[in-house]
Amino acid sequence: MGLSNARIHRFPTLLNTRFYSASRPVGWLTLVCSLLFASADTFAQTTYYIASTGSDTNTGQSSDVPFQTLNKINSLTLKAGDAILFRRGDTFTGTLTIRQAGSPTQPIRVDAYGTGQPPRITGALPLTDWTQVGTNRWQAPCPSCGSRVTALFRDDGQLPLGRFPNPNDSNKGYLTIQSHSGKTQLTSQQPLTTNWTGAEAVVRPVQWILDRAIITGQNGNTLSLTNNTNYNLADGWGYFIQNHPATLDQNGEWYYDPNAKTIQLYATEKPASGAVTATAFDEALLITANYVTVQNIHLIQARKTNLRATNATGLTLTGLRVSNGGEDGVYVEGSGSNVLIQDVQLDNVNNNGITTGPYQNVTIRRSTVRAVGVQAGRGRSGDGQSVGILSSGSGGLLLEDNVLDSLGFNGICFVNNALIQRNIISNFCLTKSDGGGIYVWNGNKLAMSNNRILSNIVYGGTGAAAGTPGGAYSGANGIYLDDCTYNIDVKANTVFGCAGLGIFLHATNNTTVSGNTSIDNGEGQFKISHNNGGCPARSNTVQSNLFVSKTATQLVAAYESLSDDLASYGTFNKNTYARPFDDLVKIRAVKGVNGSIIGNDLTLGEWQTQSGQDLASTNSPITYRNYTVTRLGATRLNQTFDTNNGDWSSWGPNNNTQVVQDRSGKLDGNCLRVGFTGSSGQRDSFLYAFVNVGTVTKGKQYLLRFDAIGSGAGQKIPFFLRQRDGGYRDLSSRKMVWIGADRQHYEMAFTATDNEPTALLVTQLAENGQTVWFDNVSINEVDLSVASPSDSIYLAYNPTTRDSLIQLNNLYRNGGRSSATTLQTNSPSVQSTSQTVQVSPFSSVVLMRSSTPMTGQGPVDLSLRMCTRTRMVRLGSQQTIQITLRNEDRTPLTGRVQWSCRLPANLTLVAAPGMTYQDGLLTGSAYYLDAGSDTTFTITVSPKQPGCYRVAAQISYSPLPDPDSSPNSGTADGEDDTAVIDSRTDEEISTLFESPNPSQLPLPAVVSNQPAPNSSYTDLSVATSIDKTAAALGDIVSLSLTVANTGGSASGPVQLRYQLPAGLQLVDGQNWTNAGATLTTSLSNLPTGSQQTVWFRARVIQTGTWITNAEVFSCQTPDIDSTPANGYTNGEDDQTQLSLRVF
């Protein structure tokens, strides 16, 4: 939201009305009357039953003789304690009305009886008598539909109201207002060729409003409107047209003619009679009395409100299903007290989910509210619409353990004296913007106290850009305290993945924000700002929060004002401001000074210095590069400044700049000094230092590397590519670094945004008395792979009421070695292992993949592999070989890693882009390998002599040790930092050409995997063979089984078992017996060191691939490393398998 964005109220009238009560003395007459009524309640308890197969002439006081209709129930005079029970599985049409009151101890109860699905009360009527009125157009009468129909349903799903343009057209179905007059006339930017008189225009005058206005006249592209709203139209904003027969062009779209009482439906087939229903009753359930309990009922398809209660003290709603509402789901209006809404499942309503007026002591818990107001133009006009839960009570509101998902506008709206805890709010602001998952507004400056927003999980605010001018902010904020709110505690919440801000304090006072986690929210993680002077932000406390931006484009925090009063905003401290992929300039500070708005994006250190705040706050504990270099290409710049200043130039507005060769030894010998010749005495003086880098190409990537050191306290300095001539446009984004008094090496990548034949590398310095020195400046063409923040930053959150053990993926674990850093968390008890993290209920923890600096870093596991598309090559032709260098570890590696390959004799190198080849040695290097990433080098070779060619490569240098390999130790040791590939020419060959291996270290002796002989044990092993591994149907194959004893004792009698597959049939054999497919034979004894072979023959009887299995079935002497008769797939050496393919 911009600094000058005006704010006005967001709630309908009921939210801005205050109610007062006066105390009255209770006399003896009042007491007597109360006793009389209590006595009457005790004896008035009747249960009424209603079923679709009942009869209204029945007594209704037994399930055997139930009533049938709602009209009969509505005619009863109910007493306190009476119950109305609807039979499960039945559907009742119309409105159930409860007019008589119960008592605090004996409420009127509406419930279900029997078994099956909850009984349904529907406010819709089935449509019949469909007639065709045009191509794919069908019409049905609806004489009971009244002046409007708010929804049509088929198969319990809502059908779309006809609309022009369609939602899937350009700009998501919005037209544009070119000009307007107040709120009653608009001229369309797009031509209107249809006469839309009588239709409805849905207009979007501001971010948070969708108004519905009847089109009363049309003159060309100008529409006259009846528009009962508080908002004037706005040029450049959007509108669309609905509820007109000319809008019907997609399957399921409908239109209602209130004059003819007919409905038109666009459908490719005639609708079945009664299959489509239309809202015809304003309510499915209407309560106008105190002390009523409703439970286990399904309320559906009402025209206005599925359940409406008026002035209903002591209302209890539990276990309800409320769905498919034409407008509102549950609306508790008027005033009263002690309302409980619990375990309600509400979904698919067009306006608000649950709304309560200015009641005292309202509790809404364990309820699910989904798909509320998600169809633009189907809700009501004005403020406070398309909200999940909206309550205007100020006498005690408890919202806890609810789930709200898929909401057109705000998730939860409250006014005062509210406890909002352990709710999950997701996917909001789908049709309107400038709202929040949890939202409160106090622009009318009512008293506020005792408001707590605790341990909620809020995510996925989307923001609706359609119908807004370009550049309008998304306004889908997680927790949004708007206009003059105060006395609110916001603690231990988790907010993530919203398009807008995570936590937004808009002109708040005396508000505490602590222990929250706000991460990966598109426009920023936290913001506090003015509201054009209406309510200056004052005396807020923001501390111990975790603000994490996952991408470099997300702001971390913003402090904004129209006045020079940021110091009065409150106290800010002990926060973590983290943006791991660009952790330098991330905090926006803006203020008004002498009528001008000044400010900048700052480092945490600059913010601390300027504000005196956040002195104990911290940056990200870990930082990452947002790219990996996959190929290092041509060098565009390589400067060490040994002989001159490298043709660098400078410019400044005050003619006091210099960029010269420096011979003082600040860096490596001579270097480049950039600074000022003297003070200009001018405010905001600066210089550009630049050098020509030649042609850059749009979309190509360039890597800048240099060493630098500065004087003084240090400063942030941008680098970017720019046009040399013409408009001096930037040709890349600006990359910011901090250069201070300690020498550092810097690396950054640019992507060119345009083609330019004479591009410049530019840096900019402020005139602040500091000088900067540069050395070893290089620019290379490169190929980059962009890092995914999700591979490095992980939010583990627990949306349940129990401790949760969350399994981590491989990026956050590495055996027993810690591979993740845990940031500050709002979880009171986090327990981490190398593979899991335990998180407390409704809390979270942020894990960041470890990225230890090179100094003191542990081993990094590197591997090498080679592959080719063809292993047979014609003599003299070319073969492509790919060599892939991979970081198998969970830790990034920074620094040069080199592999080398000595080509075999008679194998000629044709091409090796980006590599070095000299004296038969080919080398390639990578300079950064992210965790789990790889880079591939491609070479082209050509054989000059017939033969087999064995090419071997190895990692020859790494800056860090490898836990399972030794660089440059030779290519024959089997380590995973070596790779070998074989290929051959297509001629008859007799010669093998191999890569030389001069650096091979001596290999250790082969160690047997067999146990040492023991005089108490035998050690039998089994091997099988076959005379052919591919056979034709009907062939006879010969199989043999060899048993060897390498143990310390003779075996004694041994029995063998051979399992034939279905494709083989025994023909004959040596001492074999068979029982079906199982063959057995016995050996009398195998002395130590001996072996015996037995054979048999089998006929092939089926095609396919067949596996034979054999094992030692019994042995008199125990086997030292095997167990007889325990199967064929356990890997022991007393069993064996063999494969035969039959064609």
N, C-alpha and C positions, 0 to 999 in steps of 0.2 A: 504494500500500500504506500502511495506517495506521501510526502510530508504534508501536502495541503489537502489531503482527502477529507472531505467533510463527512460527518457521521450524523445519522438520525436514528430514531428508535427502530427496534427490530421486532418487537412483540405486538400482537394485537391488543385491542383495548382491554381485554380481561387481565392482561399482565400489568397494566399501569393503573389499576383501580385499587384503592385502599379501602379496607372495610374496618369499621369500628363497632364495638359492642359496649353496652352499659350494664353495670351490675344492678340487679334488682333484689330486694329483700324477699326471702321465702317465708311466707306466713303460714299459720296453722291450716288455712284452707288448701293451700298448695300441697302441704304435706298429706292431708287427708286424701286429696285427689290422686296423689301419687300412689298411695297405698291401695286405693280402689282399683286403679289401672293395673298395678302389679298383681293384684288378686285375679283380675280378669285374664291377664296374660297366662297365668298358671294353668288355667283350664281350657284355653283356646288353642288346641293343637290338632289340626286336621291335615292329613296327607292326601293330595289330589294326584291322580295318575292320568297321563295323557299318552295316547298311542295313535298312530295313523290309521289303525284298524278299529279304533274305538267308536263310541257314539256319544254325542252330546246329550242324549236322553238317559245315559247311564248315571249312576251316582258318582262315578269318578273316584271313589274312595278305596278302590282295590285295583290291583293290577289285572284282575279278571274282568273288571267292568270299567275301563278307563274312558275318559273323555276323548274327543277326537280333534277339536280345533282350538286355535288360539283365542278365537272370539268367545268361546265358552269360558276359558280360564279368565279372560279379561272381564267377564261379567260377574265373577265371584267377588264377594266381600271377604277379603282375607283378614285374619287375626294374627296377632303375635304368635310365633311358633309354628304357623302353618308351613307346609312344604308342598311344592309343585314338582313332580317328578316326571320327566319325559323319557319315553322308552328309547333305549340305545338302538342305533341303526335306522331310526325313523327321521323323516324330514317334515318340518312344519313351516308353512308359508304365511307371512304377514308380520305383525308386530306384537310381541308379548309385552303387555303393559302392567307394571306393578305400581299401584297407587296407594295401597294401604301399608302402614308402617309396622315393623316388628318392634322389639324392645332390645335393650343391650344384652339381655340374657336369653331372649327368644326371638331371634331375627326371622323374618320371612326367608325361606330357603327355596331356591330354584336349583334342581339337581337332576341326575339321571338315574334310571333303574334298568335292570336287565344286564345283558352281556352284549359285547360288540362295540362298534365305533360310537363315539359320543353323538347324541341326538343333535340334529341340525335345525336351526331356526333361520330361515332365509327371507330376505326382503326383496327377492326377485321373482318375477313371473316368467313362465315358459312362453316362448313365441311360437305360434302355429299359423297355419293358412298362408304359407309363403307363396308368392306369385312372382313371376319373372317380369321385370320392368325395363330390361335392357340387357346388353351383353354382360354376362357375369354379375348382374345386379338383381337382387331379390328384395322383395318388400313384404313386411308382415304388419298387421295392425297391432296396436298396443293401447287399447282404450283406457286402461287403468294407469298408464305411465305418467299422467299429469303434465306439468309444464316443462319437465326436463328429465332426461335419463343420464345418469352419471357413469354407467358402466354396462357393458354387455359381456356375457360369459359363455364359453363353450368348453365342455369337459373340465369344468372347474378352473379354467384359465381365462384371463381377461383378454378381450379382443381390442385391437387398436382403434381409437377414434380417427376418422378420416382427417388427413392433414395435408396441407400444401405449403411448402414443398415437403416431400417425404423426408424422414429423419436420415436416410442414407444418401440424400442428395448433397450437393456442395454446401459447405458451411454447416453441415449437420442439420440441414433442413430449415435454416433461418433466412429470411429476406432482410433487407436493410432499410431503415428509416432515413430518407434523404433530408426531409424537413418536417416540421411539426408545428402545431398550434396547441399549446397547453397539453391537456391530456385527452382531447376529444377529436383531434384530426392529425393524420399523418400522410405524407406523400412518400411513396415507395421509390427506392432507387431502382428496383427492377420493374419492368413493365408488367401491368396487370391486365391481361386480356379477357379475364372472366369477370362477370358481375358478381361480386361476393356479398352483396347486400343480404342481410339475415344470418350470415355466418358469424363466427367468433374469431376475433384477432387476439392472439396471445402475444403480449408485448413485454419486452425486457427493458425497463427504464434505467435500472441500476443492477449491480452485481447480484443482490440478494432478493430480487423481486421478479416474479412472473405474474403479470396481471392479465385477466381475461375481460375483454370488452366486446360488446355486440356491435357489429358493423351495421349502422343504420342508413348509410348512403354511400354512393361511390361516384366520383367524377374523374374518369380516366385513371390515373395512378394515385388519386387522393381518396382516402377512406375517412368517412365520418364515423365517430365511435360514441357509444354510451359506456363510459369508463368510470366506475365508482371506485376511485383509488386516491391515495395521498400523493401519488408520484406523477409528475409530468413526464411526457415522452421525452426521448433524447435522440438527437441526430447521431447517426452512425451506429446506433444500437439495433438490435434485431427484433424481428417479429415473425410470426407465421399465422396461417389461417386454418381453422378447423371447423368441424360440424357443418359441412355443406356438401350437397350431393356431388359437386364437381371435384371434391377431394378424393373420391373413392376410386382408387386405381391399384390397390394392392390387396391380396387375399386377406380376408378377415376385417377389413376396414368397414366402419359403419357410420350412419348419420341418423339423427332423430329429428323428425318434423313435429314440433309441439302443437302446431295448428291442426294438422291432419291426424295426429296421434299414430304415426306410422314410423317404422324403422326400415332403413335400407341397408343392405349388407352386400359387400363385394365378395363373391365366392364363385369358384369355377363349377361347383355343383350345387343343386338345390339343397338348402339346409334341411335336415330331418326335423319333423314336427316335434317341438318341445326340446330339441337339443340345445337351443340357444335361449338364454334367459336374460332379462333386462331388469335393472333396478326399478322398483315401483313403490316401495315402502321406505319412508325416511329412516326408520330404525328397525332393526330386528328385535332389539330389547330396549324398552324405555322404562326407566325407574324414576318415580317422582315422590319417593317416600324414604324415610329413615330406616336404618337397621334391616338391610336386605343383604342376603348372602347368595351369590350365584357361583356354581361350580360345575365342572364336567359337562359343559354345554359348548357346542360349536355354533358360532354366530357368523353368518355369511351374507354377502351381497345386498347390503342395505344401500339405499340411494344416498343417504347423508351420513349416518353414523351407525355402525353395527351395534354398538352399545352406548346409549346415552343415559346419564343419570343427572338429575337436577336436584340441588339442595339435599343431597343424600348423605346425612351424617351416618356413621356406622356402616358404611358400604364395604363389603368384602367380596372380592372377585378372585377365585382360585381355580386352577386347573382348567381354564377356559382355552378354547381355540377360537381366534378371531381372524377371519381371512376374507380376502376379496371384497374390500369395502369400496363403495363408490366414492366416498370422501374419507371420513375419519374412522379409525378403528374403535377406540374407547374415548369417550368425552364425558368427563365428570365436571359439570358446569355449576354455576351458582356459588354457594358457600356452604360450609359445614365443617365437620371434623372427623378424625379417626377413619381414614380410608386405607384399606389394605388391598393391594393388587399383587398377587403372588402366583408364580408358576403359570403364567399366561403365555401362550404361543400365538403371536400376532404376525401376520404376513400379508403382503400384497394389498395394501390400501393406497388410495390415490392422494391423500392429503397428510394428515398427522396420524401417528401411531397411537400413543396414549397421551391425553391432555387432561390436566386437572386444574381447576380454578383456584381461587384464593382460600383453600381449605387449611385447616389446622391438623397437624399430625397425619401426614400422608406417607405411606410406605409402599414402595414398588420394588419388589425383589424377585430374584430367580426367574425372570421373565425374558422371553426372546422376542425381539422386534426386528423384522426383516422386510425388505422391499417396500419401503414407505416413500411415497412421493417420487418415484423414480421415472415416471412418465411426464415429461414436460408438458404443461398446459392442462393437466388433469386435476391438479389441486386447486384450492381457492386462491383468490387474489389477495394481495396485501402482505403485511408482515406476519411472521410467526407461522408459516405454512411449510409443509413437507419436512416436518421435524419428527424424530423418533419418539422421544419422551419430552413433553413440555409441561412444566408445572409453575403456576404463579403463586403458590402458597408461600407464606412467610412465617408460618407458625410451626415449623418443624417438618422438614422433608427428608426422607431417607430413601436413597436409591442405591441398592447394593446387589451385586452378583447377577446383574442383567447382561444380556448379550444383544447388541444392536448392530445390524449389518445392512448395507445397501440402502442408503438414505438419500433422498433428494437434496436435503439441506443439512441442518444441524442434527447432531446425534441426541444430545441432552441439553435442554434449556431450563434454567432455574432462575429464581429471583432472590431469595434470601433464606437464611437460617436452614441451610441444606447440608447434609452429609452425603456425599457422592463417593462411594467406595467400591472397589473390586468389580467394576464394570468393564466389559470389553466392547469397544466401539470401533467399527471398521467400515471403510468404503462409504464415505459420506460426501456431501457437496457434489452430487452427481448431476443435478440439473440447475443448481444455483451456487453462487460463490460468496466469498466474504463471510464465511461461517466457520464453525468448528465442530469437532467431535464432542467437546464439552464447551458450552457457550453461555455467557451471562452478559446482560446489558443493563446499565443503570443510568442512561442518559437523562432520565427525569430526576435523578439525584435523591432517590429514596434512601432511608436509613438502611444500612446493611451491617450484619454482625453474625458471628458464629457460622461461617461458611467454610466447609472443608472438602477438598477434592483429594482423595487419598487412594493410592495403590490401584489406579485404573490403568488399563492398557488401551491405547488409542493409536490407530494406524489406518493408512490407506485413504486419507482425504484426497479427493481427485481434483475438484475444481471444474467448473463448466465454462469453457471458453466460448462455446458456440453462442452466437447472438451478442457478443461483446465486441467493442472496437479492438483493433490490434494493439497488443502491448498491455492490455489490462491484466493486473496481477491475478494469480490463481485464487488466492484467498481461501484455500482449504487448509485451515490451521488445526492443529491437534487440540490444544487447550487454549481457549480464546476468552480473555477477560476484557470486555469492551466498555468503553465510555463510562468513566466515573465510578467504576466498581471499587469496593474497598473492603477491608477486613475479611480476607479470604486466605486460607492456607492451602497451598498446592504442594503436596508432598508425596514422594515415593511413587510417582507415576512413570510409566514408560510410554513414550510417544515416538513413532517412527513411520517412515514411508509416506508422509503427507506431501502433497505438492506445494503447500504453503509453508507456514512456520510451525515449528514444533510447539512452542509455548509463546504466546503473544499477550503481553500486558499493554493494553491500549488505554493510557491515561488512568492508571490504577493508583490507589493509595493504601498504605498500611497492609500490604499483601506480602506474604512469605512464600517464596518458591525455594524448596530445599529437597535434596535427596532424589531429584528426578533424573531420568535418563531420556534425553532427546537426541535422536540419531537418525541420520539419513532423511531429513526433511528438506524438500527441494529449495525453498527460498531462505532457509536458515533454521537454526535449532532454537534460538531464543531472541526475542525482541521486546524492548520496552520503548514506548514512544508517546508523544503528545496527542491531543485531539483538537488541534487548532485553538488551544488556550481555554477551552471550556472547563477542563478539569486537569490542571497540571499534575503530572505524576510526582508523588511525594512519599517518602518514608517507607519504601519497599525494602525487603530483605531477600536477596538472591544468593544462596550459598550452598556449597557441597553438592552441586549438580554436575552431571556429566553431559556435556554438549559435544556431540561427535558428528562431523560432516564426512560422509563417506567419499564424496567426490570433490574434486578441486573447484567445481563451479558453485558449490553450496557455501553460503555464508555461515559462519559459526554463530555469531551474535551481533546484534545491532542495538545501539543506544542513540536515540534520535529525539530532537526537540526543536521547536521554532525559536526558543529563547536560549540564553546562555545559562541554563539551569541544570545541566546534567548532574552537577554535584549534589543537587537536592533530590535526585531521584531515589536515593536510598543507599543501602550498604550492599556491596557485591564482593564476595570473597570465597576462597576455597573451592572454586569451580574448576573443572577441567575443560579447557577449550581445545578441542582436538580436531585437526583435519590432516590425517596421516599422509595423504597424497599431495598436499601443498600446505604445510603447517606454518607458513610465514604470515602473510597478510590476510587476516580472517575476521577481524572485529571492526565493525563500522561504527564510527562516532561522528554524529552530525549535530550541529547546534546553530542557533541564530545569533549573529553578532552585528549590531548596528544596522539592522534591517536586511542583512545578507545571510544566506544559508551557507555555512562553511563546514567542511569535514572531509574525512578521508577513511579509507580502509587501513587499519593499523595492525601491527604485530601486537602480541600480548604485552610485550615490554613497553611499546609505545603507549598502549592504552593505560598501563599501570602508571607510567610517568605523567601522562596528561591528566588522568582522572584521580590519581591517588587511591584507586579502587583495585580489588582483585590482587592484592600484594602477595597473598598466599595461594593464588590460583596457578595452574600449571598448563603447559602445552601438552601435545600428544607425547606419550612415552616412546612411541615408535613412529618412524616415517618410512614411506615407500616411494619408489619411482612409479610413475603411472604408465610405464612402457618397458618393453624389453627389446634390445637391439637384436634382430635376427640376421641382419647382413650389414656389414660395414663396406660401403662403396667408395666411390671416387672422393679424393681429398679436394675440398674447395678452398681451404685456408689452413696454413700450418706455419705459425709464427713463434719464434723464440726471441726476437728483437735483439739479436746479437750485433747486428750492424746498423740498424736504423729503427724507426718507429713503425715499420711495417705498412707505411702509407695510410695510417690512421689520420683522420681530421677531426676537428671539433667546431662547434658553433654554439653561441649563446646570445641572448638578447642584449647583453651589456658589454660585449667585446672584451671579456676578461678570462677567456678559456684557454687551456693548453692541453695538448696530448703529445708527449715527447718521450724519446728513449731515455731511460733512467739507468745510470751505471753505478748506483750505490750498493748493489747487491741485496736489494730487498727480497728478491726471489732467487731464481736460478741464474746467476750472472746478471746480464742486462735484462731489463724488462720495460714495460710501458707504464708511464705515469700519466694519470688523468686527473685534472683538477683546475684550479683557478689561479690566475696570476696575482690576484689581489681582491679585496672586497669591493663589490659594486655599490654597497650601501642600499641596494634595492630589495624589497620584499619579494619572495618567491622567485629569486634568480636561479637559473639552472643552466646546464649545458647538455648538448648532444655530442657524443663521441661515436664515430662511425668509420667503417671500412667497406670497400667494395668486395662483394662475394660472387659477382657474376650473375649468370642466369639462374633463376629459380622457376620451377614448374608447378602449376597448381596441383595440389594433392600430393606432391612429393614431400619427403621428410628429410630433415637435416639435423645433424647432431652437433651441438656446440659443446666444447670442453675447454676449460681453462683453469689456471691457478690464480688466486687473488689474495690481496691483503690490504687493509685499510688503516687509516689513522683515526684516532679519536674513539668515540663510543661505538662507531659503526653506523651503517645506514642501509636501507633497502634500496635496491637498484634494479630497474627493469632491463631486460634484453628482448629485442624483437627484430624481425626483418621488415624493411621498409623500401618504398620506391626511392630511387635517387632523384628522379626528375618528375615533372608533372604535378600531380596532386599530393605527392608525398604521403600516399596512403600506407598504412601498416599492411604488411603482407603476411602477418602471422599474429597469433595472440601474444600478449606480453608475459614473459616469465620473470618472476620476481625472486631475487636472492638477497640475503643479508651478508654484507661484507664488513667484517670487523677487524680488530687488531691481530687476530690469529690467522695464520695462513690456512686456506682451505682449497680443496679441489672441487670444482663445480661441473655439473653436466646437465644439459637440458636439450629437449628435442622440439623442433618447430615443424609444423605442417604448413606449407605455402598455400595461401588462400587465393592466389592469382598468378598468372604468368607475368614475369618481369625480366627483361634482358639485362638490366643493370641494377640489381638489388643491393641493398646495404644491410650490414649487421650494425645495429644501433644500440647504444646504452645511454642512459640519462642519469645525471647526477645533480643533486640540489646543491646550491651554494650554502654550505653550512660549516665552512672552515675545515672540512675533511678532504683528504686526498686518497685516491685508490690506485694500486699498482696491479698490473696484469702480466701474466707470462704463460707460455705454452698454450697459446690460443689456436684451436683447430676447429674446422667445420668439415664434416663428411656427409656425403649422401648416404642415407641408411634406409633399411627397411625395419619397421617397428611392428611389434604386436602390442596392442593396448592392454594394459592390466585391468582385470576385473576387480573392483573393490571388494566384491563378495568373497573373493578368494583369500582376502587378507583380514577382513573385519567381519566379525560374526556376532550377532545379537542373539543370545539365548534368553528366552523369556518363558515364564510359567503362567499360563492362563487358567490354572486349576486351583483347587482349594487344598491341595496336598503338595508336599515337597516333590519336586520333579527331578528325575535323573535324566539329563539330556545327553544323548549320544553325539559325540563330535565326529565330523568327517575327517578324512586323513590329513587335511591341511592344518589341523590343530592338534595333531598328536604325532608322536614319533617314538614308539616303544616307551621306555621309562624316562626318556629325556623330555623335559618341559619344552614345549614348542609354541606356547601361546602366553601372551601377557594379559592378565586380567585387569581391566580398568576399574575405576571406582564403580560401585554397583549400588542399586537400591535394594538388594537382597540382603536381609540381615544374617543369613547363614549360608554362605556359598562354600561348597566343598568341591575341589577340583582334583581329578586324576589326569593321567595322560590321555584318557579316552572319553571321559565323561565329566559333566559338571552338574552338581546338584544345586537347584535354585528353589528358593522359598516361594510360597504361593503369591501370585500377582506381583512378582518382582522380576528383575532381569539382571543380566551381567553381560558386559561387552568384552569379547575376546579378540585379541589382535595377534595375528601370526607373528612369531618372533622374527626380528630382523636385526640380529646382533651386529655391531660394527666389526670391521675386519680385525681390528686389534683384539687379540684374545678370543677370537671366534673359534668354536669347536669345529670338528671335521665336517666336511660336506661330501656327500656321496654322489660322484659323477659316473656316468656310463657313456659308452660309445657303441654305435651300431652302424652297419652298412647294409644297403640293399640296392637291387637293380631290377629293372623290369624284365630283362632277358639274360639268361645265363649261357646262351649259345649265340656266338657272334661270327659273322662272316669275316674272313681275313681282309683286313684293310678297312672295314666299316667301323662305325663309331658306337660306343657303348656309354650310357650314362649311369654313373654310380652316385648314390646319395649317402653322405656321411652325417649322422645325427649325433650331436653332443647334447646330453640331457642331464639336468640336475634332479636326481632322484630324492633329494632331501626335502625337508620342510623348512629350510632356511635359505634365503637368497644368497647368491654368491656375487660379490662385486670384485672386479679385478680380472686381469687377462688370464684366460684358460686357453692352452694351445694343444692341438693334436697334430700328429705327424704321420706321414705314410711314405715309405720307400717303394716306389713302383717296381714291379718285376722287370727283368730284362725283356726287351722286345715289346713292351707295352708303352706306347707313346702317349704323352699327355697332349690332348687337343685343346682343352679349355678348363680353366679353374678360376672363375671370377671371384675377386676379393681374397684370393689366397696367394701364397708365395711358393715358387718352385725353383729350386736351385740345386745343381749337382745331384739330381735324382731324388731329392727330398722335397716332398710337398707338405706344407704346413698351413693350418687355418687357425684363427683365433676368435674367441668370443669375449666380450668385456663385461657382460652382466647376464646372469642366468637366474631368473626368479625361481622360487620354490616350485617344483613340479613342472617346470617349463623346459623346452628344448629349442635348439636352433639347428638348421640343416644346411649343409654345404653340398653343392652339386659340382661334380667333375665329369669331364668327357675324355675317354681314352680310346685308343685304337690298337688292336694286336697286329704285329708285323710278321710273326712267324706262327705256323700251326702249333697248337699245343693247348695245355690246360694252364690257366693263369690263376694264381692264388694271391689276392691282394689283401694285405694286412695293415691296420692302422692302430695307433695307440694314443692316449692322452700323454703328452710329453711334458706338460708343465701345468701346475695348478697352484695358486697362492695359498691354498689351505690343504691340510692332509685329508686323505680319503679313508673312511673307516674300513673299507674292504679291498683297496687297491693301492698300488704304488706307481705314480707317474714315471714314464720312461724306463720301465722295468723289463721291456720286451713284449713281443706279441704272442708268445707261446705259453704264457703262464695261466691262461684260462680266466684271468680277472676280467671284471665287467668294464674296465676302462680300455679294453682292446676289442677289435672287431675284425673278422675275416670273412671274405666272400670268394667263392670259386666260380669261374666261368671257363668256357672252352670255345675253340673255333669249331666250325662245322665240318672240318676235314678229319681224316684219320690222324690220330695223334699218338705220340709216344713220349712226349717231353712235357715235364712240369716246370713252369716258371713261377717262382715264389718271390714274395717281397723279402729282401734281406732283413735280417734280424740281429744287427750287431750289438744291440744294447741288452740282449736277454740276460737276466740274472740267472745264476744256477738254480735249477728247480729242485725242490726237496724230493726225497725218495717216495715212491708210492706207498701209501699206508693201506693195508688191507682193512676191509670193513667186516671181516669174519672174526668171530671170537677165537681165542687161543684154545687148542685141543685140551679136553679134560677127560681123564680116564673113566669118569662116571657117566659120560654123555656121548652119544653119537651126534653127528651133524650131517643130516641128509639134505641134498639139493636135487631138484628135478629140472630136466630140460626136455623139451619136445621138439621134433622136427618133422617135416613133411616133404615128400619128393617133388611136389609142385604147389605153389601158392595161388595159382589161378588155374581153374579147371573148367571143363565143359560138362553139361548135363549128361549123366551116364558114365562119366569117367570113373576109374578106380584109382584111388590115391593110397599111398603107403605112408603110415605114420609110425614114428618110433618114440619111445620114452626112455630116457637115460637117467638113472639114479646113482648119485655119487655120495660116498661117505668120507668126509674130511675131519671127522671128530676123533676123539681119543679112545673110543670104545666101539667094538663091533655092534651091529644093529640088532642082531637076532632076526626073527621073522618080521617081514615087512609086507604090508598090503597096500596096493596102489588102486586108485579109482580114477577113471577117465569118463568125462561127461561129453557124449556126442551131441552136437547141435541137431536141429530138425532137418537140416539139409544133407546129413550123412547117415548111411546105414551100414552096419557091420557086415563084412563079407567073410573074413577069417582072420586068425591071429595066433600068436604064440602064447598058449596057456591063458587066454582071456575067457571069462564068462560074462554073459550079459543079461541084464534084466531091463528090457526096454532100451533106453538110450544110455544107461549107466553100465560101464564096463569095469570089471575088477580082475586083478591078477595078484599073485603072491610071489615074493622072493624069500628064499630060505634064510639067507644071512648076507650081510655086506660087511666084510672085515674093514678095518681102518685103512684108508687110502685106496679102496677099491671102488669099482662102479659096475653096473649091469645095465643092459639095454634090452627092452622087449618091444615087439612090434605088432601091428595089426594092419589090415587093409579095410577100406570102406568105400562104398559106392556113393557117388553124388546123385541125389534124387530131387533137389530143388535148387533153383537159382537164387542168388543173393550173396551177401557176405556173412560168413559163419565163423563163430568163435568156439574153439574147443578148449576145454578146461581139464586139467589133471592135477592130482594132489596125492600126498602120502596120507592114506586113510588110517593106518595103524602101524605102530613100531614098538617092539618089545622094550628096547632101551630108550630112555627119554632123550629127546632132541634138545640141544643146548640153546637154540635160537628159534625154534618153531614148535607149533602145536598141531599134531595130526588132526585131520577131519574138521578143520575150523573154517573152511571156505576157500574160494578161489581169488578173492580180491583184496586180501589184507597185506600183500607185499612180502610175505614170508618166502624164503627160498625153497620151501618144500611144496610149492605149487607153481603152476605155469599155465600160460595161455598161448593160443596160436590162432591166426586169422587165415581164412581161405575164402577167396572170391570165386564165385561160380557164375558163368555167363551163358 
